[in-house]
């Protein structure tokens, strides 16, 4: 992904954080993919996973560990904290634990 697209997506992440208190990891990944106008096949290849696995992540059917979220951030060239926070919040929500991190701060908004 080139630098101009990274800036565009980074701004998209800030906007998502501004509009929504909590963003799932799947929503975060989908927003990046759509803002960069990349297909699921293309993004899956960059992340080293199958299109089906990416689809399951985007639709909240597959969880992503914080370690894997960090690897995805590195593969895409984005700040690790945004990805890890979204992954941790997904895990906490699925466990019924209501702890929220401020994504706006992680997004630099």
Secondary structure, DSSP 8 states (H G I E B T S, - for coil): --HHHHHHHHHHHHHHHHH-S---HHHHHHHHHHHTT--HHHHHHHHTS-HHHHHHHHTTSS---HHHHHHHHHHHT--HHHHHHHHHHHHHHHTT------HHHHTT-
